[in-house]
Amino acid sequence: MSARAVDEPHRVSSPLELLFDLTFVVAVAAATAQFAHGIAGGHGLAGLVPFLQAFFAIWWAWMNFTWFASSYDADDVPYRLLTMVQMAGVLVLAAGVPAAAGHSDYGVITLGYFVMRIGLVVQWLRAGLEDPEGRRTAFRYAGGITFLQVGWLSRLALVETGALPPSLSLPSFVLLAALEIAVPWWAERVGSTSWHPHHIAERYGLFTIILLGESVLAASRGVEGALEAGEAGGRLVVIAGAGLVLLFALWWLYFLGPAGDGLSDHRRRSYLWGYGHYGIFAALAALGAGLEVAVERSGHDVAVSPMALGYAVAAPAGVYLALLWAVNALVGAAPVLFPAAVPGCVIVVLALPLAAPWIGVAAVVGAIAAVCVLLVVVTIWTATAGARAGAR
C-alpha cells in the first residue's frame, strides 16, 4: 500500500467506492425517516438534535473513508475485506437510528460506528507499515481514531450505567465530535496525505446526488401516504411538483462549477471545504424529511402547524444555499453563485413560512422552489454575460 499520486490522470470513483456508498443510502434513509416522523408528530425541534447526532456519525465515517481511499486505495484483497467490515458497521449504525431517535438509545449506533472506525484504523496501520514516507501521518491517524473510540465506548458505558448525568450527554457528544474533527488536522501536521482533488470533488458530488435521491424517495413516501388517505387533489400535485423542481434547482446550483480545480489550487482550504459539507449534506437530508411530511399533509392532517411545516422545508433550503455559497467561495477563483443574490434569496426563503397560515403549505413550497429557480437563472445569466464581456 503506497500513496497514490495527487495528479494521477483519469482518477474516478472505483466500483468498490460506489458499493460502499450504497450502504450509506440505508443509513441516511433511516435517519431521514425518523426525522420525518418527528416532524409529523409536531416534535421537529426535539428530533433535530438526535437527527444531527446520527447524521454526524454517518457523514464522518463516510468522509474519513473517502479521503483515505483518495490517498491509499490499493484495491487488493485486504483493502476490499476491510472496506466490507466498514460497510457492515454502516448497516449496524442504520439499524440503531430508530432507537436513538425514539428513545435516545445510542448503543447500537455507537457499536456500528465503532466497527466502521476500527476497520479504518487497520487500514491506517497498514498504510503506516507499508508506506515509509507517510508513516508518521498514518500512525497519528490510527492513534487518534483509536483513542476516540475508547472515548465513545466510555461515554456509552457512563450513559448506560447512569454515571453520566443527562445534562452532560449532549456536551460530551459535542466534545468527542470536536476531537474527531481535529484528528485530521493534528495527524497531517507532520505530513500531508496525497489525496486527489478531482477524485474528492467527484466523491462529494456523488454523495450529494445520493442525498438528493433520498429526498426524492422521502417525497415519494409522502405521496404514498396521501394516496392511501384517499386524497389526490391539487395540493398534492402542487407540493409534489414544486418539491421536484426545488430538488432539481438545488442539484443545478451544486454542479454549476467543478470544485476539483479549486481544491487543487487551494489544498490548505480543503478542511473547511470538506467540513462545511456536513451542513450541506445534513440540510439535504432534512429537506427530504420536510418534503415527505409536506406532501403527506396534503392528504390528511398531521400534528404540525402550517408555519412549522413550512420551516421544515425552508430552513434546510436556506442553510443549503448559504453553505453552498460559502464552501464555493473557499476554493473558487471566481464566485460560482452570484454573491449579491444569495443573501436575498436566503432571507426570502426563510420569510416565506410566515405566510403559511394564510396561503397554505403548498404555496410556500412552490414559492421556495421559484426562488431557487430564480437563483439558478440569475447565476447562469450573470456567468454568461461575464463570459461574453471577457470574450469582447
C-alpha positions, 0 to 999 in steps of 0.5 A: 500500500503506497500513496497514490499520486495527487495528479494521477490522470483519469482518477474516478470513483472505483466500483468498490467506492460506489458499493460502499456508498450504497450502504450509506443510502440505508443509513441516511434513509433511516435517519431521514425517516425518523426525522420525518416522523418527528416532524409529523408528530409536531416534535421537529425541534426535539428530533433535530438534535438526535437527527444531527447526532446520527447524521454526524456519525454517518457523514464522518465515517463516510468522509474519513473513508473517502479521503483515505481511499483518495490517498491509499486505495490499493484495491487488493484483497485486504483493502476490499475485506476491510472496506466490507467490515466498514460497510457492515458497521454502516448497516449496524449504525442504520439499524440503531437510528430508530432507537436513538431517535425514539428513545435516545438509545445510542448503543447500537449506533455507537457499536456500528460506528465503532466497527466502521472506525476500527476497520479504518484504523487497520487500514491506517496501520497498514498504510503506516507499515507499508508506506515509509514516507507517510508513516508518521501521518498514518500512525497519528491517524490510527492513534487518534481514531483509536483513542476516540473510540475508547472515548465513545465506548466510555461515554456509552458505558457512563450513559448506560450505567447512569454515571453520566448525568443527562445534562452532560450527554449532549456536551460530551457528544459535542466534545468527542465530535470536536476531537474527531474533527481535529484528528485530521488536522493534528495527524497531517501536521507532520505530513500531508496525505496525497489525496486527489482533488478531482477524485474528492470533488467527484466523491462529494458530488456523488454523495450529494446526488445520493442525498438528493435521491433520498429526498426524492424517495422521502417525497415519494413516501409522502405521496404514498401516504396521501394516496392511501388517505384517499386524497389526490387533489391539487395540493398534492400535485402542487407540493409534489411538483414544486418539491421536484423542481426545488430538488432539481434547482438545488442539484443545478446550483451544486454542479454549476462549477467543478470544485476539483480545480479549486481544491487543487489550487487551494489544498490548505482550504480543503478542511473547511471545504470538506467540513462545511459539507456536513451542513450541506449534506445534513440540510439535504437530508432534512429537506427530504424529511420536510418534503415527505411530511409536506406532501403527506399533509396534503392528504390528511392532517398531521400534528404540525402547524402550517408555519412549522411545516413550512420551516421544515422545508425552508430552513434546510433550503436556506442553510443549503444555499448559504453553505453552498455559497460559502464552501464555493467561495473557499476554493473558487477563483471566481464566485460560482453563485452570484454573491449579491443574490444569495443573501436575498434569496436566503432571507426570502426563503426563510420569510416565506413560512410566515405566510403559511397560515394564510396561503397554505403549505403548498404555496410556500413550497412552490414559492421556495422552489421559484426562488431557487429557480430564480437563483439558478437563472440569475447565476447562469445569466450573470456567468454568461454575460461575464463570459461574453464581456471577457470574450469582447 
